[in-house]
Amino acid sequence: MAIMVNLDVMMAKRKMSLGELAQKVDITMANLSILKNNKARAVRFSTLEAICKALDCQPGDILEFVPDGEDAL
C-alpha cells in the first residue's frame, strides 16, 4: 500500500478515543475504524477536513506516502 493512514498516532497524541473522534467528526465508529486500520480505499475531503479540525492537525500528519517495498515509519 502506498498511502498509509496514521490516524491512530494522531489520536494517541491528542489522547482521543475512537468513539470520541467519531462523535466529533459525525462518522460511524465502523467507518472510522476502517480508515484507522488502513482498510479504506478512499476518503472524502470533507471527512479529512473534519478529522483535522477535531485533532488540530494537518492532512500530512494523518496521511503518509510510502513507496512500494518500504515500511512506514
PQR file of N, CA, C, O and H, with PARSE charges and radii, in Angstrom:
ATOM      1  N   MET A   1       0.850  -1.187   0.000 -0.4000 1.5000
ATOM      2  CA  MET A   1       0.000   0.000   0.000 -0.0000 2.0000
ATOM      3  C   MET A   1       0.887   1.239   0.000  0.5500 1.7000
ATOM      4  O   MET A   1       1.830   1.323   0.786 -0.5500 1.4000
ATOM      5  N   ALA A   2       0.602   2.179  -0.853 -0.4000 1.5000
ATOM      6  CA  ALA A   2       1.448   3.355  -0.990 -0.0000 2.0000
ATOM      7  C   ALA A   2       1.058   4.490  -0.041  0.5500 1.7000
ATOM      8  O   ALA A   2       1.914   5.289   0.340 -0.5500 1.4000
ATOM      9  H   ALA A   2      -0.165   2.110  -1.491  0.4000 1.0000
ATOM     10  N   ILE A   3      -0.202   4.575   0.343 -0.4000 1.5000
ATOM     11  CA  ILE A   3      -0.643   5.622   1.268 -0.0000 2.0000
ATOM     12  C   ILE A   3      -0.993   4.968   2.601  0.5500 1.7000
ATOM     13  O   ILE A   3      -1.850   4.087   2.670 -0.5500 1.4000
ATOM     14  H   ILE A   3      -0.897   3.926   0.033  0.4000 1.0000
ATOM     15  N   MET A   4      -0.318   5.413   3.653 -0.4000 1.5000
ATOM     16  CA  MET A   4      -0.576   4.890   4.993 -0.0000 2.0000
ATOM     17  C   MET A   4      -1.360   5.933   5.786  0.5500 1.7000
ATOM     18  O   MET A   4      -1.102   7.132   5.679 -0.5500 1.4000
ATOM     19  H   MET A   4       0.378   6.128   3.597  0.4000 1.0000
ATOM     20  N   VAL A   5      -2.307   5.470   6.573 -0.4000 1.5000
ATOM     21  CA  VAL A   5      -3.102   6.346   7.413 -0.0000 2.0000
ATOM     22  C   VAL A   5      -2.580   6.220   8.836  0.5500 1.7000
ATOM     23  O   VAL A   5      -2.641   5.147   9.436 -0.5500 1.4000
ATOM     24  H   VAL A   5      -2.517   4.496   6.660  0.4000 1.0000
ATOM     25  N   ASN A   6      -2.066   7.321   9.372 -0.4000 1.5000
ATOM     26  CA  ASN A   6      -1.506   7.348  10.722 -0.0000 2.0000
ATOM     27  C   ASN A   6      -2.478   7.985  11.714  0.5500 1.7000
ATOM     28  O   ASN A   6      -2.079   8.737  12.603 -0.5500 1.4000
ATOM     29  H   ASN A   6      -2.016   8.193   8.884  0.4000 1.0000
ATOM     30  N   LEU A   7      -3.739   7.673  11.543 -0.4000 1.5000
ATOM     31  CA  LEU A   7      -4.770   8.251  12.392 -0.0000 2.0000
ATOM     32  C   LEU A   7      -4.591   7.831  13.851  0.5500 1.7000
ATOM     33  O   LEU A   7      -4.800   8.636  14.759 -0.5500 1.4000
ATOM     34  H   LEU A   7      -4.063   7.063  10.821  0.4000 1.0000
ATOM     35  N   ASP A   8      -4.209   6.591  14.075 -0.4000 1.5000
ATOM     36  CA  ASP A   8      -4.021   6.117  15.447 -0.0000 2.0000
ATOM     37  C   ASP A   8      -2.914   6.884  16.169  0.5500 1.7000
ATOM     38  O   ASP A   8      -2.994   7.101  17.378 -0.5500 1.4000
ATOM     39  H   ASP A   8      -4.039   5.938  13.337  0.4000 1.0000
ATOM     40  N   VAL A   9      -1.881   7.294  15.429 -0.4000 1.5000
ATOM     41  CA  VAL A   9      -0.783   8.069  16.023 -0.0000 2.0000
ATOM     42  C   VAL A   9      -1.292   9.436  16.483  0.5500 1.7000
ATOM     43  O   VAL A   9      -0.995   9.867  17.597 -0.5500 1.4000
ATOM     44  H   VAL A   9      -1.816   7.117  14.447  0.4000 1.0000
ATOM     45  N   MET A  10      -2.053  10.113  15.632 -0.4000 1.5000
ATOM     46  CA  MET A  10      -2.578  11.436  15.988 -0.0000 2.0000
ATOM     47  C   MET A  10      -3.601  11.333  17.112  0.5500 1.7000
ATOM     48  O   MET A  10      -3.651  12.205  17.980 -0.5500 1.4000
ATOM     49  H   MET A  10      -2.295   9.763  14.727  0.4000 1.0000
ATOM     50  N   MET A  11      -4.410  10.288  17.109 -0.4000 1.5000
ATOM     51  CA  MET A  11      -5.379  10.098  18.184 -0.0000 2.0000
ATOM     52  C   MET A  11      -4.661   9.893  19.513  0.5500 1.7000
ATOM     53  O   MET A  11      -5.089  10.424  20.538 -0.5500 1.4000
ATOM     54  H   MET A  11      -4.369   9.580  16.404  0.4000 1.0000
ATOM     55  N   ALA A  12      -3.583   9.134  19.503 -0.4000 1.5000
ATOM     56  CA  ALA A  12      -2.811   8.907  20.725 -0.0000 2.0000
ATOM     57  C   ALA A  12      -2.173  10.200  21.209  0.5500 1.7000
ATOM     58  O   ALA A  12      -2.172  10.482  22.407 -0.5500 1.4000
ATOM     59  H   ALA A  12      -3.235   8.702  18.670  0.4000 1.0000
ATOM     60  N   LYS A  13      -1.630  10.990  20.281 -0.4000 1.5000
ATOM     61  CA  LYS A  13      -1.004  12.265  20.654 -0.0000 2.0000
ATOM     62  C   LYS A  13      -2.019  13.207  21.284  0.5500 1.7000
ATOM     63  O   LYS A  13      -1.682  13.970  22.190 -0.5500 1.4000
ATOM     64  H   LYS A  13      -1.631  10.760  19.308  0.4000 1.0000
ATOM     65  N   ARG A  14      -3.249  13.160  20.815 -0.4000 1.5000
ATOM     66  CA  ARG A  14      -4.306  14.041  21.322 -0.0000 2.0000
ATOM     67  C   ARG A  14      -5.103  13.392  22.453  0.5500 1.7000
ATOM     68  O   ARG A  14      -6.032  13.991  22.993 -0.5500 1.4000
ATOM     69  H   ARG A  14      -3.523  12.541  20.079  0.4000 1.0000
ATOM     70  N   LYS A  15      -4.730  12.166  22.801 -0.4000 1.5000
ATOM     71  CA  LYS A  15      -5.427  11.405  23.852 -0.0000 2.0000
ATOM     72  C   LYS A  15      -6.937  11.349  23.596  0.5500 1.7000
ATOM     73  O   LYS A  15      -7.751  11.625  24.477 -0.5500 1.4000
ATOM     74  H   LYS A  15      -3.975  11.679  22.361  0.4000 1.0000
ATOM     75  N   MET A  16      -7.278  10.980  22.355 -0.4000 1.5000
ATOM     76  CA  MET A  16      -8.679  10.923  21.949 -0.0000 2.0000
ATOM     77  C   MET A  16      -9.026   9.492  21.544  0.5500 1.7000
ATOM     78  O   MET A  16      -8.271   8.843  20.819 -0.5500 1.4000
ATOM     79  H   MET A  16      -6.616  10.756  21.639  0.4000 1.0000
ATOM     80  N   SER A  17     -10.153   9.014  22.011 -0.4000 1.5000
ATOM     81  CA  SER A  17     -10.596   7.663  21.684 -0.0000 2.0000
ATOM     82  C   SER A  17     -11.287   7.650  20.325  0.5500 1.7000
ATOM     83  O   SER A  17     -11.660   8.692  19.788 -0.5500 1.4000
ATOM     84  H   SER A  17     -10.766   9.540  22.600  0.4000 1.0000
ATOM     85  N   LEU A  18     -11.447   6.453  19.787 -0.4000 1.5000
ATOM     86  CA  LEU A  18     -12.123   6.285  18.506 -0.0000 2.0000
ATOM     87  C   LEU A  18     -13.566   6.777  18.603  0.5500 1.7000
ATOM     88  O   LEU A  18     -14.063   7.440  17.694 -0.5500 1.4000
ATOM     89  H   LEU A  18     -11.143   5.606  20.224  0.4000 1.0000
ATOM     90  N   GLY A  19     -14.230   6.451  19.705 -0.4000 1.5000
ATOM     91  CA  GLY A  19     -15.619   6.876  19.893 -0.0000 2.0000
ATOM     92  C   GLY A  19     -15.761   8.383  19.981  0.5500 1.7000
ATOM     93  O   GLY A  19     -16.688   8.963  19.414 -0.5500 1.4000
ATOM     94  H   GLY A  19     -13.826   5.913  20.444  0.4000 1.0000
ATOM     95  N   GLU A  20     -14.835   9.019  20.698 -0.4000 1.5000
ATOM     96  CA  GLU A  20     -14.874  10.480  20.832 -0.0000 2.0000
ATOM     97  C   GLU A  20     -14.643  11.160  19.485  0.5500 1.7000
ATOM     98  O   GLU A  20     -15.332  12.120  19.139 -0.5500 1.4000
ATOM     99  H   GLU A  20     -14.082   8.548  21.159  0.4000 1.0000
ATOM    100  N   LEU A  21     -13.660  10.652  18.726 -0.4000 1.5000
ATOM    101  CA  LEU A  21     -13.388  11.236  17.411 -0.0000 2.0000
ATOM    102  C   LEU A  21     -14.561  11.009  16.465  0.5500 1.7000
ATOM    103  O   LEU A  21     -14.938  11.908  15.713 -0.5500 1.4000
ATOM    104  H   LEU A  21     -13.101   9.872  19.008  0.4000 1.0000
ATOM    105  N   ALA A  22     -15.134   9.819  16.500 -0.4000 1.5000
ATOM    106  CA  ALA A  22     -16.285   9.512  15.643 -0.0000 2.0000
ATOM    107  C   ALA A  22     -17.431  10.476  15.919  0.5500 1.7000
ATOM    108  O   ALA A  22     -18.100  10.935  14.993 -0.5500 1.4000
ATOM    109  H   ALA A  22     -14.828   9.089  17.111  0.4000 1.0000
ATOM    110  N   GLN A  23     -17.655  10.781  17.188 -0.4000 1.5000
ATOM    111  CA  GLN A  23     -18.724  11.703  17.554 -0.0000 2.0000
ATOM    112  C   GLN A  23     -18.419  13.121  17.066  0.5500 1.7000
ATOM    113  O   GLN A  23     -19.300  13.796  16.535 -0.5500 1.4000
ATOM    114  H   GLN A  23     -17.111  10.408  17.940  0.4000 1.0000
ATOM    115  N   LYS A  24     -17.180  13.570  17.242 -0.4000 1.5000
ATOM    116  CA  LYS A  24     -16.806  14.922  16.813 -0.0000 2.0000
ATOM    117  C   LYS A  24     -16.859  15.084  15.298  0.5500 1.7000
ATOM    118  O   LYS A  24     -17.213  16.151  14.796 -0.5500 1.4000
ATOM    119  H   LYS A  24     -16.464  13.022  17.673  0.4000 1.0000
ATOM    120  N   VAL A  25     -16.507  14.023  14.572 -0.4000 1.5000
ATOM    121  CA  VAL A  25     -16.449  14.085  13.106 -0.0000 2.0000
ATOM    122  C   VAL A  25     -17.805  13.741  12.486  0.5500 1.7000
ATOM    123  O   VAL A  25     -18.032  13.984  11.301 -0.5500 1.4000
ATOM    124  H   VAL A  25     -16.220  13.157  14.981  0.4000 1.0000
ATOM    125  N   ASP A  26     -18.706  13.171  13.297 -0.4000 1.5000
ATOM    126  CA  ASP A  26     -20.021  12.719  12.832 -0.0000 2.0000
ATOM    127  C   ASP A  26     -19.876  11.636  11.766  0.5500 1.7000
ATOM    128  O   ASP A  26     -20.410  11.738  10.661 -0.5500 1.4000
ATOM    129  H   ASP A  26     -18.522  12.973  14.260  0.4000 1.0000
ATOM    130  N   ILE A  27     -19.138  10.601  12.138 -0.4000 1.5000
ATOM    131  CA  ILE A  27     -18.930   9.438  11.281 -0.0000 2.0000
ATOM    132  C   ILE A  27     -19.088   8.203  12.173  0.5500 1.7000
ATOM    133  O   ILE A  27     -18.824   8.269  13.373 -0.5500 1.4000
ATOM    134  H   ILE A  27     -18.705  10.518  13.036  0.4000 1.0000
ATOM    135  N   THR A  28     -19.510   7.102  11.604 -0.4000 1.5000
ATOM    136  CA  THR A  28     -19.690   5.907  12.423 -0.0000 2.0000
ATOM    137  C   THR A  28     -18.336   5.386  12.893  0.5500 1.7000
ATOM    138  O   THR A  28     -17.317   5.577  12.228 -0.5500 1.4000
ATOM    139  H   THR A  28     -19.725   7.048  10.629  0.4000 1.0000
ATOM    140  N   MET A  29     -18.340   4.729  14.040 -0.4000 1.5000
ATOM    141  CA  MET A  29     -17.096   4.149  14.547 -0.0000 2.0000
ATOM    142  C   MET A  29     -16.579   3.091  13.585  0.5500 1.7000
ATOM    143  O   MET A  29     -15.368   2.929  13.437 -0.5500 1.4000
ATOM    144  H   MET A  29     -19.168   4.574  14.580  0.4000 1.0000
ATOM    145  N   ALA A  30     -17.483   2.370  12.932 -0.4000 1.5000
ATOM    146  CA  ALA A  30     -17.073   1.337  11.976 -0.0000 2.0000
ATOM    147  C   ALA A  30     -16.306   1.953  10.806  0.5500 1.7000
ATOM    148  O   ALA A  30     -15.255   1.442  10.418 -0.5500 1.4000
ATOM    149  H   ALA A  30     -18.467   2.502  13.053  0.4000 1.0000
ATOM    150  N   ASN A  31     -16.818   3.039  10.246 -0.4000 1.5000
ATOM    151  CA  ASN A  31     -16.143   3.681   9.123 -0.0000 2.0000
ATOM    152  C   ASN A  31     -14.828   4.314   9.548  0.5500 1.7000
ATOM    153  O   ASN A  31     -13.850   4.269   8.801 -0.5500 1.4000
ATOM    154  H   ASN A  31     -17.672   3.454  10.561  0.4000 1.0000
ATOM    155  N   LEU A  32     -14.791   4.899  10.731 -0.4000 1.5000
ATOM    156  CA  LEU A  32     -13.557   5.492  11.239 -0.0000 2.0000
ATOM    157  C   LEU A  32     -12.521   4.396  11.507  0.5500 1.7000
ATOM    158  O   LEU A  32     -11.329   4.598  11.275 -0.5500 1.4000
ATOM    159  H   LEU A  32     -15.585   4.936  11.338  0.4000 1.0000
ATOM    160  N   SER A  33     -12.968   3.258  11.987 -0.4000 1.5000
ATOM    161  CA  SER A  33     -12.077   2.131  12.231 -0.0000 2.0000
ATOM    162  C   SER A  33     -11.471   1.617  10.929  0.5500 1.7000
ATOM    163  O   SER A  33     -10.288   1.279  10.884 -0.5500 1.4000
ATOM    164  H   SER A  33     -13.937   3.095  12.176  0.4000 1.0000
ATOM    165  N   ILE A  34     -12.270   1.559   9.880 -0.4000 1.5000
ATOM    166  CA  ILE A  34     -11.782   1.142   8.558 -0.0000 2.0000
ATOM    167  C   ILE A  34     -10.672   2.082   8.100  0.5500 1.7000
ATOM    168  O   ILE A  34      -9.648   1.635   7.583 -0.5500 1.4000
ATOM    169  H   ILE A  34     -13.231   1.834   9.917  0.4000 1.0000
ATOM    170  N   LEU A  35     -10.875   3.367   8.288 -0.4000 1.5000
ATOM    171  CA  LEU A  35      -9.859   4.352   7.916 -0.0000 2.0000
ATOM    172  C   LEU A  35      -8.612   4.187   8.785  0.5500 1.7000
ATOM    173  O   LEU A  35      -7.492   4.176   8.276 -0.5500 1.4000
ATOM    174  H   LEU A  35     -11.707   3.729   8.708  0.4000 1.0000
ATOM    175  N   LYS A  36      -8.809   4.059  10.083 -0.4000 1.5000
ATOM    176  CA  LYS A  36      -7.692   3.948  11.031 -0.0000 2.0000
ATOM    177  C   LYS A  36      -6.830   2.720  10.760  0.5500 1.7000
ATOM    178  O   LYS A  36      -5.615   2.757  10.954 -0.5500 1.4000
ATOM    179  H   LYS A  36      -9.720   4.068  10.497  0.4000 1.0000
ATOM    180  N   ASN A  37      -7.447   1.643  10.316 -0.4000 1.5000
ATOM    181  CA  ASN A  37      -6.738   0.385  10.096 -0.0000 2.0000
ATOM    182  C   ASN A  37      -6.255   0.199   8.658  0.5500 1.7000
ATOM    183  O   ASN A  37      -5.952  -0.920   8.243 -0.5500 1.4000
ATOM    184  H   ASN A  37      -8.434   1.613  10.158  0.4000 1.0000
ATOM    185  N   ASN A  38      -6.182   1.282   7.905 -0.4000 1.5000
ATOM    186  CA  ASN A  38      -5.672   1.261   6.520 -0.0000 2.0000
ATOM    187  C   ASN A  38      -6.462   0.339   5.599  0.5500 1.7000
ATOM    188  O   ASN A  38      -5.899  -0.242   4.671 -0.5500 1.4000
ATOM    189  H   ASN A  38      -6.428   2.191   8.242  0.4000 1.0000
ATOM    190  N   LYS A  39      -7.756   0.203   5.848 -0.4000 1.5000
ATOM    191  CA  LYS A  39      -8.606  -0.633   5.007 -0.0000 2.0000
ATOM    192  C   LYS A  39      -9.436   0.206   4.032  0.5500 1.7000
ATOM    193  O   LYS A  39     -10.069  -0.342   3.130 -0.5500 1.4000
ATOM    194  H   LYS A  39      -8.213   0.676   6.602  0.4000 1.0000
ATOM    195  N   ALA A  40      -9.437   1.517   4.205 -0.4000 1.5000
ATOM    196  CA  ALA A  40     -10.239   2.394   3.351 -0.0000 2.0000
ATOM    197  C   ALA A  40      -9.593   2.522   1.974  0.5500 1.7000
ATOM    198  O   ALA A  40      -8.370   2.553   1.842 -0.5500 1.4000
ATOM    199  H   ALA A  40      -8.922   1.962   4.937  0.4000 1.0000
ATOM    200  N   ARG A  41     -10.435   2.594   0.965 -0.4000 1.5000
ATOM    201  CA  ARG A  41      -9.945   2.776  -0.394 -0.0000 2.0000
ATOM    202  C   ARG A  41     -10.017   4.239  -0.822  0.5500 1.7000
ATOM    203  O   ARG A  41      -9.419   4.635  -1.823 -0.5500 1.4000
ATOM    204  H   ARG A  41     -11.429   2.569   1.072  0.4000 1.0000
ATOM    205  N   ALA A  42     -10.753   5.030  -0.053 -0.4000 1.5000
ATOM    206  CA  ALA A  42     -10.907   6.455  -0.371 -0.0000 2.0000
ATOM    207  C   ALA A  42     -11.345   7.182   0.896  0.5500 1.7000
ATOM    208  O   ALA A  42     -11.853   6.578   1.840 -0.5500 1.4000
ATOM    209  H   ALA A  42     -11.238   4.707   0.760  0.4000 1.0000
ATOM    210  N   VAL A  43     -11.133   8.490   0.885 -0.4000 1.5000
ATOM    211  CA  VAL A  43     -11.612   9.325   1.983 -0.0000 2.0000
ATOM    212  C   VAL A  43     -12.064  10.653   1.382  0.5500 1.7000
ATOM    213  O   VAL A  43     -11.365  11.241   0.557 -0.5500 1.4000
ATOM    214  H   VAL A  43     -10.720   8.980   0.117  0.4000 1.0000
ATOM    215  N   ARG A  44     -13.212  11.110   1.792 -0.4000 1.5000
ATOM    216  CA  ARG A  44     -13.721  12.391   1.305 -0.0000 2.0000
ATOM    217  C   ARG A  44     -12.936  13.531   1.930  0.5500 1.7000
ATOM    218  O   ARG A  44     -12.527  13.455   3.088 -0.5500 1.4000
ATOM    219  H   ARG A  44     -13.781  10.632   2.463  0.4000 1.0000
ATOM    220  N   PHE A  45     -12.730  14.587   1.156 -0.4000 1.5000
ATOM    221  CA  PHE A  45     -12.036  15.753   1.693 -0.0000 2.0000
ATOM    222  C   PHE A  45     -12.800  16.330   2.873  0.5500 1.7000
ATOM    223  O   PHE A  45     -12.183  16.814   3.821 -0.5500 1.4000
ATOM    224  H   PHE A  45     -13.063  14.649   0.215  0.4000 1.0000
ATOM    225  N   SER A  46     -14.118  16.293   2.841 -0.4000 1.5000
ATOM    226  CA  SER A  46     -14.906  16.833   3.954 -0.0000 2.0000
ATOM    227  C   SER A  46     -14.658  16.025   5.225  0.5500 1.7000
ATOM    228  O   SER A  46     -14.615  16.589   6.318 -0.5500 1.4000
ATOM    229  H   SER A  46     -14.620  15.900   2.070  0.4000 1.0000
ATOM    230  N   THR A  47     -14.496  14.716   5.091 -0.4000 1.5000
ATOM    231  CA  THR A  47     -14.187  13.866   6.246 -0.0000 2.0000
ATOM    232  C   THR A  47     -12.784  14.150   6.751  0.5500 1.7000
ATOM    233  O   THR A  47     -12.566  14.260   7.957 -0.5500 1.4000
ATOM    234  H   THR A  47     -14.532  14.257   4.203  0.4000 1.0000
ATOM    235  N   LEU A  48     -11.830  14.268   5.831 -0.4000 1.5000
ATOM    236  CA  LEU A  48     -10.453  14.574   6.206 -0.0000 2.0000
ATOM    237  C   LEU A  48     -10.372  15.937   6.895  0.5500 1.7000
ATOM    238  O   LEU A  48      -9.643  16.101   7.874 -0.5500 1.4000
ATOM    239  H   LEU A  48     -12.008  14.178   4.851  0.4000 1.0000
ATOM    240  N   GLU A  49     -11.116  16.902   6.384 -0.4000 1.5000
ATOM    241  CA  GLU A  49     -11.152  18.233   6.997 -0.0000 2.0000
ATOM    242  C   GLU A  49     -11.708  18.162   8.424  0.5500 1.7000
ATOM    243  O   GLU A  49     -11.163  18.781   9.338 -0.5500 1.4000
ATOM    244  H   GLU A  49     -11.707  16.769   5.589  0.4000 1.0000
ATOM    245  N   ALA A  50     -12.786  17.412   8.609 -0.4000 1.5000
ATOM    246  CA  ALA A  50     -13.396  17.288   9.934 -0.0000 2.0000
ATOM    247  C   ALA A  50     -12.450  16.587  10.911  0.5500 1.7000
ATOM    248  O   ALA A  50     -12.380  16.962  12.081 -0.5500 1.4000
ATOM    249  H   ALA A  50     -13.229  16.909   7.867  0.4000 1.0000
ATOM    250  N   ILE A  51     -11.729  15.579  10.442 -0.4000 1.5000
ATOM    251  CA  ILE A  51     -10.762  14.881  11.291 -0.0000 2.0000
ATOM    252  C   ILE A  51      -9.633  15.831  11.684  0.5500 1.7000
ATOM    253  O   ILE A  51      -9.225  15.867  12.845 -0.5500 1.4000
ATOM    254  H   ILE A  51     -11.786  15.274   9.491  0.4000 1.0000
ATOM    255  N   CYS A  52      -9.132  16.593  10.725 -0.4000 1.5000
ATOM    256  CA  CYS A  52      -8.054  17.548  11.009 -0.0000 2.0000
ATOM    257  C   CYS A  52      -8.506  18.619  12.000  0.5500 1.7000
ATOM    258  O   CYS A  52      -7.730  19.025  12.865 -0.5500 1.4000
ATOM    259  H   CYS A  52      -9.463  16.564   9.782  0.4000 1.0000
ATOM    260  N   LYS A  53      -9.745  19.078  11.883 -0.4000 1.5000
ATOM    261  CA  LYS A  53     -10.278  20.057  12.840 -0.0000 2.0000
ATOM    262  C   LYS A  53     -10.354  19.451  14.235  0.5500 1.7000
ATOM    263  O   LYS A  53      -9.935  20.067  15.215 -0.5500 1.4000
ATOM    264  H   LYS A  53     -10.375  18.748  11.180  0.4000 1.0000
ATOM    265  N   ALA A  54     -10.890  18.246  14.315 -0.4000 1.5000
ATOM    266  CA  ALA A  54     -11.079  17.589  15.609 -0.0000 2.0000
ATOM    267  C   ALA A  54      -9.747  17.285  16.287  0.5500 1.7000
ATOM    268  O   ALA A  54      -9.641  17.360  17.511 -0.5500 1.4000
ATOM    269  H   ALA A  54     -11.230  17.745  13.519  0.4000 1.0000
ATOM    270  N   LEU A  55      -8.731  16.943  15.497 -0.4000 1.5000
ATOM    271  CA  LEU A  55      -7.427  16.580  16.057 -0.0000 2.0000
ATOM    272  C   LEU A  55      -6.427  17.736  16.037  0.5500 1.7000
ATOM    273  O   LEU A  55      -5.293  17.592  16.495 -0.5500 1.4000
ATOM    274  H   LEU A  55      -8.816  16.882  14.503  0.4000 1.0000
ATOM    275  N   ASP A  56      -6.854  18.881  15.504 -0.4000 1.5000
ATOM    276  CA  ASP A  56      -5.986  20.054  15.406 -0.0000 2.0000
ATOM    277  C   ASP A  56      -4.661  19.686  14.738  0.5500 1.7000
ATOM    278  O   ASP A  56      -3.586  19.851  15.315 -0.5500 1.4000
ATOM    279  H   ASP A  56      -7.775  18.998  15.132  0.4000 1.0000
ATOM    280  N   CYS A  57      -4.768  19.179  13.501 -0.4000 1.5000
ATOM    281  CA  CYS A  57      -3.578  18.748  12.770 -0.0000 2.0000
ATOM    282  C   CYS A  57      -3.740  19.048  11.281  0.5500 1.7000
ATOM    283  O   CYS A  57      -4.769  19.569  10.851 -0.5500 1.4000
ATOM    284  H   CYS A  57      -5.640  19.045  13.032  0.4000 1.0000
ATOM    285  N   GLN A  58      -2.733  18.718  10.518 -0.4000 1.5000
ATOM    286  CA  GLN A  58      -2.726  18.886   9.076 -0.0000 2.0000
ATOM    287  C   GLN A  58      -2.954  17.523   8.416  0.5500 1.7000
ATOM    288  O   GLN A  58      -2.682  16.492   9.032 -0.5500 1.4000
ATOM    289  H   GLN A  58      -1.897  18.295  10.867  0.4000 1.0000
ATOM    290  N   PRO A  59      -3.456  17.499   7.159 -0.5600 1.5000
ATOM    291  CA  PRO A  59      -3.643  16.217   6.477  0.2800 2.0000
ATOM    292  C   PRO A  59      -2.365  15.382   6.407  0.5500 1.7000
ATOM    293  O   PRO A  59      -2.421  14.154   6.479 -0.5500 1.4000
ATOM    294  N   GLY A  60      -1.225  16.037   6.269 -0.4000 1.5000
ATOM    295  CA  GLY A  60       0.052  15.328   6.223 -0.0000 2.0000
ATOM    296  C   GLY A  60       0.426  14.660   7.528  0.5500 1.7000
ATOM    297  O   GLY A  60       1.292  13.785   7.549 -0.5500 1.4000
ATOM    298  H   GLY A  60      -1.179  17.034   6.211  0.4000 1.0000
ATOM    299  N   ASP A  61      -0.217  15.060   8.627 -0.4000 1.5000
ATOM    300  CA  ASP A  61       0.007  14.393   9.911 -0.0000 2.0000
ATOM    301  C   ASP A  61      -0.712  13.045   9.948  0.5500 1.7000
ATOM    302  O   ASP A  61      -0.359  12.166  10.734 -0.5500 1.4000
ATOM    303  H   ASP A  61      -0.921  15.771   8.609  0.4000 1.0000
ATOM    304  N   ILE A  62      -1.712  12.895   9.102 -0.4000 1.5000
ATOM    305  CA  ILE A  62      -2.535  11.685   9.090 -0.0000 2.0000
ATOM    306  C   ILE A  62      -2.171  10.765   7.930  0.5500 1.7000
ATOM    307  O   ILE A  62      -2.114   9.546   8.092 -0.5500 1.4000
ATOM    308  H   ILE A  62      -1.998  13.609   8.464  0.4000 1.0000
ATOM    309  N   LEU A  63      -1.925  11.350   6.763 -0.4000 1.5000
ATOM    310  CA  LEU A  63      -1.634  10.567   5.560 -0.0000 2.0000
ATOM    311  C   LEU A  63      -0.146  10.597   5.250  0.5500 1.7000
ATOM    312  O   LEU A  63       0.493  11.645   5.345 -0.5500 1.4000
ATOM    313  H   LEU A  63      -1.972  12.340   6.631  0.4000 1.0000
ATOM    314  N   GLU A  64       0.406   9.445   4.880 -0.4000 1.5000
ATOM    315  CA  GLU A  64       1.832   9.330   4.581 -0.0000 2.0000
ATOM    316  C   GLU A  64       2.018   8.506   3.315  0.5500 1.7000
ATOM    317  O   GLU A  64       1.426   7.436   3.173 -0.5500 1.4000
ATOM    318  H   GLU A  64      -0.113   8.594   4.804  0.4000 1.0000
ATOM    319  N   PHE A  65       2.833   8.999   2.403 -0.4000 1.5000
ATOM    320  CA  PHE A  65       3.164   8.245   1.189 -0.0000 2.0000
ATOM    321  C   PHE A  65       4.356   7.342   1.483  0.5500 1.7000
ATOM    322  O   PHE A  65       5.397   7.807   1.946 -0.5500 1.4000
ATOM    323  H   PHE A  65       3.313   9.868   2.518  0.4000 1.0000
ATOM    324  N   VAL A  66       4.197   6.053   1.213 -0.4000 1.5000
ATOM    325  CA  VAL A  66       5.271   5.094   1.411 -0.0000 2.0000
ATOM    326  C   VAL A  66       5.494   4.379   0.085  0.5500 1.7000
ATOM    327  O   VAL A  66       4.624   3.635  -0.368 -0.5500 1.4000
ATOM    328  H   VAL A  66       3.350   5.675   0.838  0.4000 1.0000
ATOM    329  N   PRO A  67       6.656   4.594  -0.547 -0.5600 1.5000
ATOM    330  CA  PRO A  67       6.933   3.903  -1.816  0.2800 2.0000
ATOM    331  C   PRO A  67       6.863   2.388  -1.645  0.5500 1.7000
ATOM    332  O   PRO A  67       7.141   1.865  -0.565 -0.5500 1.4000
ATOM    333  N   ASP A  68       6.496   1.694  -2.702 -0.4000 1.5000
ATOM    334  CA  ASP A  68       6.406   0.231  -2.664 -0.0000 2.0000
ATOM    335  C   ASP A  68       7.735  -0.367  -2.211  0.5500 1.7000
ATOM    336  O   ASP A  68       8.804   0.075  -2.633 -0.5500 1.4000
ATOM    337  H   ASP A  68       6.271   2.119  -3.579  0.4000 1.0000
ATOM    338  N   GLY A  69       7.654  -1.360  -1.361 -0.4000 1.5000
ATOM    339  CA  GLY A  69       8.838  -2.039  -0.882 -0.0000 2.0000
ATOM    340  C   GLY A  69       9.445  -1.410   0.361  0.5500 1.7000
ATOM    341  O   GLY A  69      10.423  -1.940   0.888 -0.5500 1.4000
ATOM    342  H   GLY A  69       6.786  -1.718  -1.018  0.4000 1.0000
ATOM    343  N   GLU A  70       8.909  -0.313   0.842 -0.4000 1.5000
ATOM    344  CA  GLU A  70       9.419   0.341   2.057 -0.0000 2.0000
ATOM    345  C   GLU A  70       8.388   0.225   3.160  0.5500 1.7000
ATOM    346  O   GLU A  70       7.189   0.132   2.895 -0.5500 1.4000
ATOM    347  H   GLU A  70       8.114   0.117   0.413  0.4000 1.0000
ATOM    348  N   ASP A  71       8.851   0.231   4.383 -0.4000 1.5000
ATOM    349  CA  ASP A  71       7.960   0.187   5.547 -0.0000 2.0000
ATOM    350  C   ASP A  71       7.646   1.610   5.999  0.5500 1.7000
ATOM    351  O   ASP A  71       8.461   2.520   5.851 -0.5500 1.4000
ATOM    352  H   ASP A  71       9.824   0.307   4.598  0.4000 1.0000
ATOM    353  N   ALA A  72       6.457   1.779   6.548 -0.4000 1.5000
ATOM    354  CA  ALA A  72       6.069   3.082   7.108 -0.0000 2.0000
ATOM    355  C   ALA A  72       6.872   3.340   8.368  0.5500 1.7000
ATOM    356  O   ALA A  72       7.281   2.405   9.056 -0.5500 1.4000
ATOM    357  H   ALA A  72       5.795   1.039   6.668  0.4000 1.0000
ATOM    358  N   LEU A  73       7.097   4.614   8.670 -0.4000 1.5000
ATOM    359  CA  LEU A  73       7.843   4.980   9.881 -0.0000 2.0000
ATOM    360  C   LEU A  73       6.982   4.850  11.105  0.5500 1.7000
ATOM    361  O   LEU A  73       7.442   5.116  12.215 -0.5500 1.4000
ATOM    362  H   LEU A  73       6.765   5.374   8.111  0.4000 1.0000
TER
END
